[in-house]
Amino acid sequence: MAGTARFSFSSTFSRKLSSLSNVHANLPKLRIDEIRGKRVSIFEKEYKRQQALISRLEKIEVTYQGLNNESTTLVMNKGVSTPYNCAQHIGELQMKRSVVAEVNGQIWDMHRPIEDNCSLKLIHMKPEDPHQASLVNKTFWRSCSFLLGAVVEGIFQDEISVMLHSFPPANIRSGSFVYDVQLSLDTWTPSQSDFRQIAAAFQKFVRKEHPFQRLDIDSSLALKIFEDNIFKTEQIPHIASKSSSGRSVTVYRVGDHIDISRGPMIASSNLVGRCSIAAIHKLDSGFYRFQGVALPSEIYLNHFAFGIIESRARKLVMTHLFRA
Protein backbone atom coordinates (compact mmCIF):
# COMPACT_ATOMS: atom_id res chain seq x y z
CA MET A 1 0.00 0.00 0.00
CA ALA A 2 1.11 3.59 -0.41
CA GLY A 3 3.34 5.20 2.18
CA THR A 4 5.58 8.20 2.74
CA ALA A 5 9.36 7.84 2.81
CA ARG A 6 11.35 9.26 5.68
CA PHE A 7 13.90 10.91 3.41
CA SER A 8 13.78 13.55 0.71
CA PHE A 9 15.95 14.70 -2.17
CA SER A 10 18.73 17.16 -1.55
CA SER A 11 18.37 20.67 -2.97
CA THR A 12 21.36 19.98 -5.28
CA PHE A 13 19.71 16.85 -6.66
CA SER A 14 16.41 18.69 -7.14
CA ARG A 15 18.17 21.46 -9.10
CA LYS A 16 19.85 18.86 -11.32
CA LEU A 17 16.47 17.26 -12.01
CA SER A 18 15.01 20.64 -12.92
CA SER A 19 17.91 21.41 -15.26
CA LEU A 20 17.69 18.02 -16.97
CA SER A 21 13.92 18.33 -17.31
CA ASN A 22 14.31 21.65 -19.14
CA VAL A 23 16.73 20.09 -21.62
CA HIS A 24 14.52 17.08 -22.31
CA ALA A 25 11.34 19.15 -22.51
CA ASN A 26 12.44 20.19 -26.03
CA LEU A 27 12.56 16.57 -27.25
CA PRO A 28 9.51 15.38 -29.22
CA LYS A 29 7.06 13.42 -27.09
CA LEU A 30 6.95 9.77 -28.10
CA ARG A 31 4.74 6.93 -26.91
CA ILE A 32 6.50 4.29 -24.82
CA ASP A 33 6.13 1.70 -27.59
CA GLU A 34 7.88 4.10 -29.99
CA ILE A 35 10.67 4.74 -27.49
CA ARG A 36 11.12 1.02 -26.92
CA GLY A 37 11.12 0.34 -30.65
CA LYS A 38 13.87 2.91 -31.15
CA ARG A 39 15.96 1.44 -28.33
CA VAL A 40 15.60 -2.11 -29.65
CA SER A 41 16.62 -0.96 -33.14
CA ILE A 42 19.84 0.61 -31.78
CA PHE A 43 20.53 -2.44 -29.63
CA GLU A 44 20.11 -4.89 -32.52
CA LYS A 45 22.28 -2.80 -34.84
CA GLU A 46 25.08 -2.69 -32.24
CA TYR A 47 24.75 -6.40 -31.50
CA LYS A 48 25.14 -7.22 -35.21
CA ARG A 49 28.10 -4.82 -35.48
CA GLN A 50 29.89 -6.56 -32.62
CA GLN A 51 29.15 -9.99 -34.07
CA ALA A 52 30.57 -8.86 -37.43
CA LEU A 53 33.89 -8.06 -35.71
CA ILE A 54 34.41 -11.79 -35.23
CA SER A 55 36.07 -12.41 -38.60
CA ARG A 56 36.66 -16.13 -38.11
CA LEU A 57 35.56 -18.69 -35.55
CA GLU A 58 38.18 -19.89 -33.09
CA LYS A 59 37.65 -23.02 -31.06
CA ILE A 60 37.91 -23.11 -27.27
CA GLU A 61 37.63 -25.94 -24.76
CA VAL A 62 34.97 -25.68 -22.08
CA THR A 63 35.29 -28.21 -19.27
CA TYR A 64 31.86 -28.80 -17.81
CA GLN A 65 31.94 -29.90 -14.17
CA GLY A 66 28.82 -31.87 -13.37
CA LEU A 67 27.55 -33.85 -10.39
CA ASN A 68 29.89 -36.20 -8.52
CA ASN A 69 32.88 -34.28 -9.97
CA GLU A 70 32.23 -35.74 -13.40
CA SER A 71 33.65 -33.61 -16.20
CA THR A 72 32.95 -33.30 -19.89
CA THR A 73 35.02 -31.28 -22.37
CA LEU A 74 33.08 -29.37 -25.00
CA VAL A 75 34.62 -27.74 -28.06
CA MET A 76 32.82 -24.40 -28.53
CA ASN A 77 33.22 -21.17 -30.49
CA LYS A 78 35.16 -18.33 -28.87
CA GLY A 79 33.15 -15.15 -28.37
CA VAL A 80 30.01 -16.79 -29.77
CA SER A 81 29.09 -19.84 -27.69
CA THR A 82 27.37 -19.26 -24.35
CA PRO A 83 26.78 -21.39 -21.24
CA TYR A 84 23.25 -21.93 -22.58
CA ASN A 85 24.72 -23.38 -25.78
CA CYS A 86 26.87 -25.67 -23.64
CA ALA A 87 23.78 -26.75 -21.69
CA GLN A 88 22.09 -27.65 -24.99
CA HIS A 89 24.88 -30.17 -25.61
CA ILE A 90 24.79 -31.56 -22.08
CA GLY A 91 21.09 -32.26 -21.61
CA GLU A 92 17.57 -30.87 -21.67
CA LEU A 93 17.28 -30.78 -17.86
CA GLN A 94 20.38 -28.60 -17.48
CA MET A 95 19.18 -26.37 -20.31
CA LYS A 96 15.78 -25.77 -18.67
CA ARG A 97 16.82 -25.53 -15.01
CA SER A 98 20.05 -23.54 -15.19
CA VAL A 99 19.64 -20.03 -13.82
CA VAL A 100 23.22 -18.78 -14.15
CA ALA A 101 26.61 -20.29 -14.86
CA GLU A 102 29.95 -20.24 -13.12
CA VAL A 103 32.82 -19.65 -15.56
CA ASN A 104 36.27 -20.04 -14.01
CA GLY A 105 34.70 -19.31 -10.63
CA GLN A 106 32.87 -16.17 -11.82
CA ILE A 107 29.07 -15.94 -11.94
CA TRP A 108 28.18 -15.62 -15.62
CA ASP A 109 24.99 -14.96 -17.60
CA MET A 110 23.65 -18.02 -19.41
CA HIS A 111 23.45 -16.05 -22.69
CA ARG A 112 26.80 -14.24 -22.36
CA PRO A 113 29.47 -15.44 -24.84
CA ILE A 114 32.48 -17.27 -23.40
CA GLU A 115 35.79 -15.68 -24.34
CA ASP A 116 38.41 -18.36 -23.64
CA ASN A 117 39.16 -21.89 -22.43
CA CYS A 118 37.43 -22.32 -19.10
CA SER A 119 35.77 -24.51 -16.53
CA LEU A 120 31.97 -24.35 -16.42
CA LYS A 121 29.33 -25.11 -13.83
CA LEU A 122 25.60 -24.74 -14.40
CA ILE A 123 23.69 -23.54 -11.36
CA HIS A 124 19.99 -24.04 -10.66
CA MET A 125 17.78 -22.27 -8.11
CA LYS A 126 18.54 -24.62 -5.20
CA PRO A 127 22.30 -25.25 -5.14
CA GLU A 128 23.77 -27.08 -2.15
CA ASP A 129 26.70 -24.67 -1.83
CA PRO A 130 25.62 -21.80 0.53
CA HIS A 131 27.79 -19.25 -1.29
CA GLN A 132 26.28 -20.22 -4.65
CA ALA A 133 22.81 -20.09 -3.12
CA SER A 134 23.37 -16.51 -1.95
CA LEU A 135 24.62 -15.43 -5.40
CA VAL A 136 21.70 -17.13 -7.16
CA ASN A 137 19.18 -15.48 -4.82
CA LYS A 138 20.66 -12.04 -5.49
CA THR A 139 20.66 -12.71 -9.24
CA PHE A 140 17.00 -13.74 -9.07
CA TRP A 141 16.05 -10.65 -7.04
CA ARG A 142 18.00 -8.34 -9.39
CA SER A 143 16.31 -9.89 -12.42
CA CYS A 144 12.87 -9.43 -10.83
CA SER A 145 13.62 -5.72 -10.29
CA PHE A 146 14.56 -5.45 -13.97
CA LEU A 147 11.32 -7.17 -15.00
CA LEU A 148 9.29 -4.96 -12.67
CA GLY A 149 10.70 -1.89 -14.44
CA ALA A 150 9.75 -3.39 -17.80
CA VAL A 151 6.15 -3.92 -16.69
CA VAL A 152 5.68 -0.56 -14.93
CA GLU A 153 7.10 1.38 -17.88
CA GLY A 154 4.58 -0.14 -20.25
CA ILE A 155 1.39 -0.50 -18.23
CA PHE A 156 0.24 3.12 -17.86
CA GLN A 157 -1.79 5.02 -20.45
CA ASP A 158 0.08 7.30 -22.86
CA GLU A 159 -1.11 10.51 -21.18
CA ILE A 160 0.70 9.51 -17.97
CA SER A 161 4.43 10.22 -18.06
CA VAL A 162 6.48 7.26 -16.81
CA MET A 163 10.22 7.70 -16.29
CA LEU A 164 12.19 4.77 -14.91
CA HIS A 165 14.88 5.88 -12.47
CA SER A 166 16.80 2.89 -11.11
CA PHE A 167 16.66 -0.10 -8.81
CA PRO A 168 18.91 -0.62 -5.77
CA PRO A 169 21.35 -3.53 -5.44
CA ALA A 170 19.63 -6.82 -4.71
CA ASN A 171 19.03 -7.29 -0.98
CA ILE A 172 17.04 -10.43 -0.21
CA ARG A 173 16.78 -9.43 3.47
CA SER A 174 14.62 -6.45 2.47
CA GLY A 175 11.72 -8.77 1.71
CA SER A 176 10.97 -7.34 -1.74
CA PHE A 177 12.55 -6.38 -5.04
CA VAL A 178 12.29 -2.71 -5.98
CA TYR A 179 12.11 -0.26 -8.86
CA ASP A 180 11.91 3.54 -8.41
CA VAL A 181 9.82 5.38 -10.98
CA GLN A 182 8.78 8.98 -11.56
CA LEU A 183 5.12 9.35 -12.56
CA SER A 184 3.06 12.39 -13.47
CA LEU A 185 0.63 11.35 -10.71
CA ASP A 186 1.38 13.47 -7.65
CA THR A 187 -1.75 12.41 -5.75
CA TRP A 188 -2.04 8.78 -6.81
CA THR A 189 -3.13 6.29 -4.16
CA PRO A 190 -3.07 2.86 -5.81
CA SER A 191 -6.24 0.79 -5.43
CA GLN A 192 -6.36 -2.97 -4.98
CA SER A 193 -7.44 -3.13 -8.62
CA ASP A 194 -4.23 -1.27 -9.59
CA PHE A 195 -2.14 -3.79 -7.68
CA ARG A 196 -3.92 -6.72 -9.34
CA GLN A 197 -3.54 -5.25 -12.84
CA ILE A 198 0.19 -4.63 -12.43
CA ALA A 199 0.71 -8.10 -10.93
CA ALA A 200 -1.26 -9.68 -13.79
CA ALA A 201 0.84 -7.78 -16.35
CA PHE A 202 4.00 -8.91 -14.57
CA GLN A 203 2.86 -12.54 -14.62
CA LYS A 204 1.91 -12.33 -18.29
CA PHE A 205 5.25 -10.80 -19.23
CA VAL A 206 7.42 -13.38 -17.47
CA ARG A 207 5.48 -16.31 -18.93
CA LYS A 208 6.56 -15.30 -22.45
CA GLU A 209 9.97 -16.90 -21.83
CA HIS A 210 12.04 -13.85 -22.71
CA PRO A 211 15.81 -14.52 -22.50
CA PHE A 212 18.02 -11.93 -20.80
CA GLN A 213 20.38 -10.71 -23.51
CA ARG A 214 23.48 -8.84 -22.32
CA LEU A 215 25.49 -6.29 -24.33
CA ASP A 216 28.45 -4.12 -23.34
CA ILE A 217 28.33 -0.81 -25.22
CA ASP A 218 30.16 2.50 -25.36
CA SER A 219 28.76 5.22 -23.11
CA SER A 220 28.04 7.43 -26.13
CA LEU A 221 25.74 4.77 -27.56
CA ALA A 222 24.13 4.27 -24.15
CA LEU A 223 23.33 7.99 -24.07
CA LYS A 224 21.69 7.65 -27.49
CA ILE A 225 19.61 4.66 -26.38
CA PHE A 226 18.36 6.45 -23.28
CA GLU A 227 18.10 9.97 -24.64
CA ASP A 228 14.40 9.96 -23.70
CA ASN A 229 15.16 9.27 -20.02
CA ILE A 230 16.66 12.15 -18.03
CA PHE A 231 17.72 9.92 -15.15
CA LYS A 232 19.55 7.31 -17.22
CA THR A 233 21.42 10.00 -19.16
CA GLU A 234 22.54 11.51 -15.88
CA GLN A 235 23.68 8.14 -14.50
CA ILE A 236 25.50 6.82 -17.59
CA PRO A 237 28.75 8.89 -17.30
CA HIS A 238 29.11 7.84 -13.67
CA ILE A 239 28.46 4.17 -14.47
CA ALA A 240 30.89 4.23 -17.41
CA SER A 241 33.63 5.78 -15.28
CA LYS A 242 33.51 2.72 -13.01
CA SER A 243 34.15 0.29 -15.88
CA SER A 244 37.60 -1.07 -16.70
CA SER A 245 37.76 1.02 -19.89
CA GLY A 246 36.15 4.11 -18.35
CA ARG A 247 33.64 4.19 -21.24
CA SER A 248 31.66 0.94 -21.09
CA VAL A 249 28.06 0.46 -19.96
CA THR A 250 26.30 -2.91 -19.67
CA VAL A 251 22.71 -3.10 -20.84
CA TYR A 252 20.24 -5.99 -20.94
CA ARG A 253 17.35 -6.64 -23.25
CA VAL A 254 14.25 -8.63 -22.28
CA GLY A 255 11.59 -8.66 -24.99
CA ASP A 256 11.21 -5.05 -26.14
CA HIS A 257 12.59 -3.63 -22.88
CA ILE A 258 16.19 -2.44 -22.43
CA ASP A 259 17.74 -1.20 -19.21
CA ILE A 260 21.10 -0.66 -17.53
CA SER A 261 22.54 -3.18 -15.07
CA ARG A 262 25.91 -4.71 -14.28
CA GLY A 263 24.16 -8.08 -13.89
CA PRO A 264 24.38 -10.97 -13.92
CA MET A 265 20.76 -11.87 -14.67
CA ILE A 266 18.82 -15.14 -14.75
CA ALA A 267 18.64 -17.01 -18.05
CA SER A 268 15.00 -16.35 -18.88
CA SER A 269 11.92 -14.59 -17.54
CA ASN A 270 9.99 -17.87 -17.27
CA LEU A 271 12.24 -18.89 -14.37
CA VAL A 272 10.07 -16.49 -12.33
CA GLY A 273 6.95 -18.17 -10.98
CA ARG A 274 4.29 -16.81 -8.66
CA CYS A 275 4.63 -13.05 -8.14
CA SER A 276 2.82 -10.15 -6.52
CA ILE A 277 3.06 -6.36 -6.31
CA ALA A 278 3.30 -5.92 -2.56
CA ALA A 279 3.51 -2.13 -2.21
CA ILE A 280 3.76 1.18 -4.03
CA HIS A 281 5.21 3.85 -1.77
CA LYS A 282 5.08 7.56 -2.57
CA LEU A 283 8.51 9.10 -2.09
CA ASP A 284 9.26 12.67 -3.17
CA SER A 285 9.21 14.81 -6.32
CA GLY A 286 6.68 12.54 -8.04
CA PHE A 287 8.67 9.38 -7.31
CA TYR A 288 7.08 6.08 -6.41
CA ARG A 289 8.83 3.00 -5.07
CA PHE A 290 7.30 -0.16 -6.56
CA GLN A 291 7.97 -3.26 -4.48
CA GLY A 292 7.28 -6.84 -5.49
CA VAL A 293 7.78 -10.38 -4.31
CA ALA A 294 8.17 -13.52 -6.41
CA LEU A 295 9.07 -17.18 -6.24
CA PRO A 296 11.23 -19.16 -8.67
CA SER A 297 9.07 -21.19 -11.04
CA GLU A 298 10.17 -24.50 -9.50
CA ILE A 299 9.23 -23.47 -5.94
CA TYR A 300 5.64 -23.65 -4.71
CA LEU A 301 4.02 -22.27 -1.56
CA ASN A 302 0.45 -22.47 -0.35
CA HIS A 303 -1.69 -19.32 -0.24
CA PHE A 304 -1.19 -18.79 3.49
CA ALA A 305 2.62 -19.03 3.36
CA PHE A 306 2.84 -16.74 0.34
CA GLY A 307 0.60 -14.24 2.16
CA ILE A 308 3.12 -14.04 4.99
CA ILE A 309 5.88 -13.23 2.48
CA GLU A 310 3.66 -10.60 0.86
CA SER A 311 2.97 -8.96 4.21
CA ARG A 312 6.68 -8.65 4.93
CA ALA A 313 7.31 -7.24 1.46
CA ARG A 314 4.91 -4.31 2.02
CA LYS A 315 7.32 -2.60 4.40
CA LEU A 316 9.09 0.35 2.75
CA VAL A 317 12.60 -0.57 1.64
CA MET A 318 14.74 2.21 3.09
CA THR A 319 17.39 2.88 0.49
CA HIS A 320 18.15 6.11 -1.35
CA LEU A 321 17.81 6.53 -5.08
CA PHE A 322 20.91 6.20 -7.22
CA ARG A 323 22.56 9.61 -7.61
CA ALA A 324 25.33 10.27 -10.08
C-alpha positions as CSV (number, residue, x, y, z in Angstrom):
1,M,0.0,0.0,0.0
2,A,1.1,3.6,-0.4
3,G,3.3,5.2,2.2
4,T,5.6,8.2,2.7
5,A,9.4,7.8,2.8
6,R,11.4,9.3,5.7
7,F,13.9,10.9,3.4
8,S,13.8,13.6,0.7
9,F,15.9,14.7,-2.2
10,S,18.7,17.2,-1.5
11,S,18.4,20.7,-3.0
12,T,21.4,20.0,-5.3
13,F,19.7,16.9,-6.7
14,S,16.4,18.7,-7.1
15,R,18.2,21.5,-9.1
16,K,19.8,18.9,-11.3
17,L,16.5,17.3,-12.0
18,S,15.0,20.6,-12.9
19,S,17.9,21.4,-15.3
20,L,17.7,18.0,-17.0
21,S,13.9,18.3,-17.3
22,N,14.3,21.7,-19.1
23,V,16.7,20.1,-21.6
24,H,14.5,17.1,-22.3
25,A,11.3,19.1,-22.5
26,N,12.4,20.2,-26.0
27,L,12.6,16.6,-27.3
28,P,9.5,15.4,-29.2
29,K,7.1,13.4,-27.1
30,L,7.0,9.8,-28.1
31,R,4.7,6.9,-26.9
32,I,6.5,4.3,-24.8
33,D,6.1,1.7,-27.6
34,E,7.9,4.1,-30.0
35,I,10.7,4.7,-27.5
36,R,11.1,1.0,-26.9
37,G,11.1,0.3,-30.7
38,K,13.9,2.9,-31.2
39,R,16.0,1.4,-28.3
40,V,15.6,-2.1,-29.7
41,S,16.6,-1.0,-33.1
42,I,19.8,0.6,-31.8
43,F,20.5,-2.4,-29.6
44,E,20.1,-4.9,-32.5
45,K,22.3,-2.8,-34.8
46,E,25.1,-2.7,-32.2
47,Y,24.7,-6.4,-31.5
48,K,25.1,-7.2,-35.2
49,R,28.1,-4.8,-35.5
50,Q,29.9,-6.6,-32.6
51,Q,29.2,-10.0,-34.1
52,A,30.6,-8.9,-37.4
53,L,33.9,-8.1,-35.7
54,I,34.4,-11.8,-35.2
55,S,36.1,-12.4,-38.6
56,R,36.7,-16.1,-38.1
57,L,35.6,-18.7,-35.6
58,E,38.2,-19.9,-33.1
59,K,37.7,-23.0,-31.1
60,I,37.9,-23.1,-27.3
61,E,37.6,-25.9,-24.8
62,V,35.0,-25.7,-22.1
63,T,35.3,-28.2,-19.3
64,Y,31.9,-28.8,-17.8
65,Q,31.9,-29.9,-14.2
66,G,28.8,-31.9,-13.4
67,L,27.6,-33.9,-10.4
68,N,29.9,-36.2,-8.5
69,N,32.9,-34.3,-10.0
70,E,32.2,-35.7,-13.4
71,S,33.7,-33.6,-16.2
72,T,32.9,-33.3,-19.9
73,T,35.0,-31.3,-22.4
74,L,33.1,-29.4,-25.0
75,V,34.6,-27.7,-28.1
76,M,32.8,-24.4,-28.5
77,N,33.2,-21.2,-30.5
78,K,35.2,-18.3,-28.9
79,G,33.2,-15.2,-28.4
80,V,30.0,-16.8,-29.8
81,S,29.1,-19.8,-27.7
82,T,27.4,-19.3,-24.3
83,P,26.8,-21.4,-21.2
84,Y,23.3,-21.9,-22.6
85,N,24.7,-23.4,-25.8
86,C,26.9,-25.7,-23.6
87,A,23.8,-26.8,-21.7
88,Q,22.1,-27.6,-25.0
89,H,24.9,-30.2,-25.6
90,I,24.8,-31.6,-22.1
91,G,21.1,-32.3,-21.6
92,E,17.6,-30.9,-21.7
93,L,17.3,-30.8,-17.9
94,Q,20.4,-28.6,-17.5
95,M,19.2,-26.4,-20.3
96,K,15.8,-25.8,-18.7
97,R,16.8,-25.5,-15.0
98,S,20.1,-23.5,-15.2
99,V,19.6,-20.0,-13.8
100,V,23.2,-18.8,-14.1
101,A,26.6,-20.3,-14.9
102,E,30.0,-20.2,-13.1
103,V,32.8,-19.6,-15.6
104,N,36.3,-20.0,-14.0
105,G,34.7,-19.3,-10.6
106,Q,32.9,-16.2,-11.8
107,I,29.1,-15.9,-11.9
108,W,28.2,-15.6,-15.6
109,D,25.0,-15.0,-17.6
110,M,23.6,-18.0,-19.4
111,H,23.4,-16.0,-22.7
112,R,26.8,-14.2,-22.4
113,P,29.5,-15.4,-24.8
114,I,32.5,-17.3,-23.4
115,E,35.8,-15.7,-24.3
116,D,38.4,-18.4,-23.6
117,N,39.2,-21.9,-22.4
118,C,37.4,-22.3,-19.1
119,S,35.8,-24.5,-16.5
120,L,32.0,-24.3,-16.4
121,K,29.3,-25.1,-13.8
122,L,25.6,-24.7,-14.4
123,I,23.7,-23.5,-11.4
124,H,20.0,-24.0,-10.7
125,M,17.8,-22.3,-8.1
126,K,18.5,-24.6,-5.2
127,P,22.3,-25.2,-5.1
128,E,23.8,-27.1,-2.1
129,D,26.7,-24.7,-1.8
130,P,25.6,-21.8,0.5
131,H,27.8,-19.3,-1.3
132,Q,26.3,-20.2,-4.6
133,A,22.8,-20.1,-3.1
134,S,23.4,-16.5,-2.0
135,L,24.6,-15.4,-5.4
136,V,21.7,-17.1,-7.2
137,N,19.2,-15.5,-4.8
138,K,20.7,-12.0,-5.5
139,T,20.7,-12.7,-9.2
140,F,17.0,-13.7,-9.1
141,W,16.0,-10.6,-7.0
142,R,18.0,-8.3,-9.4
143,S,16.3,-9.9,-12.4
144,C,12.9,-9.4,-10.8
145,S,13.6,-5.7,-10.3
146,F,14.6,-5.5,-14.0
147,L,11.3,-7.2,-15.0
148,L,9.3,-5.0,-12.7
149,G,10.7,-1.9,-14.4
150,A,9.7,-3.4,-17.8
151,V,6.2,-3.9,-16.7
152,V,5.7,-0.6,-14.9
153,E,7.1,1.4,-17.9
154,G,4.6,-0.1,-20.3
155,I,1.4,-0.5,-18.2
156,F,0.2,3.1,-17.9
157,Q,-1.8,5.0,-20.5
158,D,0.1,7.3,-22.9
159,E,-1.1,10.5,-21.2
160,I,0.7,9.5,-18.0
161,S,4.4,10.2,-18.1
162,V,6.5,7.3,-16.8
163,M,10.2,7.7,-16.3
164,L,12.2,4.8,-14.9
165,H,14.9,5.9,-12.5
166,S,16.8,2.9,-11.1
167,F,16.7,-0.1,-8.8
168,P,18.9,-0.6,-5.8
169,P,21.4,-3.5,-5.4
170,A,19.6,-6.8,-4.7
171,N,19.0,-7.3,-1.0
172,I,17.0,-10.4,-0.2
173,R,16.8,-9.4,3.5
174,S,14.6,-6.5,2.5
175,G,11.7,-8.8,1.7
176,S,11.0,-7.3,-1.7
177,F,12.5,-6.4,-5.0
178,V,12.3,-2.7,-6.0
179,Y,12.1,-0.3,-8.9
180,D,11.9,3.5,-8.4
181,V,9.8,5.4,-11.0
182,Q,8.8,9.0,-11.6
183,L,5.1,9.4,-12.6
184,S,3.1,12.4,-13.5
185,L,0.6,11.4,-10.7
186,D,1.4,13.5,-7.6
187,T,-1.8,12.4,-5.7
188,W,-2.0,8.8,-6.8
189,T,-3.1,6.3,-4.2
190,P,-3.1,2.9,-5.8
191,S,-6.2,0.8,-5.4
192,Q,-6.4,-3.0,-5.0
193,S,-7.4,-3.1,-8.6
194,D,-4.2,-1.3,-9.6
195,F,-2.1,-3.8,-7.7
196,R,-3.9,-6.7,-9.3
197,Q,-3.5,-5.3,-12.8
198,I,0.2,-4.6,-12.4
199,A,0.7,-8.1,-10.9
200,A,-1.3,-9.7,-13.8
201,A,0.8,-7.8,-16.3
202,F,4.0,-8.9,-14.6
203,Q,2.9,-12.5,-14.6
204,K,1.9,-12.3,-18.3
205,F,5.3,-10.8,-19.2
206,V,7.4,-13.4,-17.5
207,R,5.5,-16.3,-18.9
208,K,6.6,-15.3,-22.4
209,E,10.0,-16.9,-21.8
210,H,12.0,-13.8,-22.7
211,P,15.8,-14.5,-22.5
212,F,18.0,-11.9,-20.8
213,Q,20.4,-10.7,-23.5
214,R,23.5,-8.8,-22.3
215,L,25.5,-6.3,-24.3
216,D,28.4,-4.1,-23.3
217,I,28.3,-0.8,-25.2
218,D,30.2,2.5,-25.4
219,S,28.8,5.2,-23.1
220,S,28.0,7.4,-26.1
221,L,25.7,4.8,-27.6
222,A,24.1,4.3,-24.2
223,L,23.3,8.0,-24.1
224,K,21.7,7.6,-27.5
225,I,19.6,4.7,-26.4
226,F,18.4,6.5,-23.3
227,E,18.1,10.0,-24.6
228,D,14.4,10.0,-23.7
229,N,15.2,9.3,-20.0
230,I,16.7,12.1,-18.0
231,F,17.7,9.9,-15.1
232,K,19.6,7.3,-17.2
233,T,21.4,10.0,-19.2
234,E,22.5,11.5,-15.9
235,Q,23.7,8.1,-14.5
236,I,25.5,6.8,-17.6
237,P,28.8,8.9,-17.3
238,H,29.1,7.8,-13.7
239,I,28.5,4.2,-14.5
240,A,30.9,4.2,-17.4
241,S,33.6,5.8,-15.3
242,K,33.5,2.7,-13.0
243,S,34.1,0.3,-15.9
244,S,37.6,-1.1,-16.7
245,S,37.8,1.0,-19.9
246,G,36.2,4.1,-18.3
247,R,33.6,4.2,-21.2
248,S,31.7,0.9,-21.1
249,V,28.1,0.5,-20.0
250,T,26.3,-2.9,-19.7
251,V,22.7,-3.1,-20.8
252,Y,20.2,-6.0,-20.9
253,R,17.4,-6.6,-23.2
254,V,14.3,-8.6,-22.3
255,G,11.6,-8.7,-25.0
256,D,11.2,-5.1,-26.1
257,H,12.6,-3.6,-22.9
258,I,16.2,-2.4,-22.4
259,D,17.7,-1.2,-19.2
260,I,21.1,-0.7,-17.5
261,S,22.5,-3.2,-15.1
262,R,25.9,-4.7,-14.3
263,G,24.2,-8.1,-13.9
264,P,24.4,-11.0,-13.9
265,M,20.8,-11.9,-14.7
266,I,18.8,-15.1,-14.8
267,A,18.6,-17.0,-18.0
268,S,15.0,-16.3,-18.9
269,S,11.9,-14.6,-17.5
270,N,10.0,-17.9,-17.3
271,L,12.2,-18.9,-14.4
272,V,10.1,-16.5,-12.3
273,G,7.0,-18.2,-11.0
274,R,4.3,-16.8,-8.7
275,C,4.6,-13.1,-8.1
276,S,2.8,-10.1,-6.5
277,I,3.1,-6.4,-6.3
278,A,3.3,-5.9,-2.6
279,A,3.5,-2.1,-2.2
280,I,3.8,1.2,-4.0
281,H,5.2,3.9,-1.8
282,K,5.1,7.6,-2.6
283,L,8.5,9.1,-2.1
284,D,9.3,12.7,-3.2
285,S,9.2,14.8,-6.3
286,G,6.7,12.5,-8.0
287,F,8.7,9.4,-7.3
288,Y,7.1,6.1,-6.4
289,R,8.8,3.0,-5.1
290,F,7.3,-0.2,-6.6
291,Q,8.0,-3.3,-4.5
292,G,7.3,-6.8,-5.5
293,V,7.8,-10.4,-4.3
294,A,8.2,-13.5,-6.4
295,L,9.1,-17.2,-6.2
296,P,11.2,-19.2,-8.7
297,S,9.1,-21.2,-11.0
298,E,10.2,-24.5,-9.5
299,I,9.2,-23.5,-5.9
300,Y,5.6,-23.7,-4.7
301,L,4.0,-22.3,-1.6
302,N,0.4,-22.5,-0.4
303,H,-1.7,-19.3,-0.2
304,F,-1.2,-18.8,3.5
305,A,2.6,-19.0,3.4
306,F,2.8,-16.7,0.3
307,G,0.6,-14.2,2.2
308,I,3.1,-14.0,5.0
309,I,5.9,-13.2,2.5
310,E,3.7,-10.6,0.9
311,S,3.0,-9.0,4.2
312,R,6.7,-8.7,4.9
313,A,7.3,-7.2,1.5
314,R,4.9,-4.3,2.0
315,K,7.3,-2.6,4.4
316,L,9.1,0.4,2.7
317,V,12.6,-0.6,1.6
318,M,14.7,2.2,3.1
319,T,17.4,2.9,0.5
320,H,18.2,6.1,-1.3
321,L,17.8,6.5,-5.1
322,F,20.9,6.2,-7.2
323,R,22.6,9.6,-7.6
324,A,25.3,10.3,-10.1
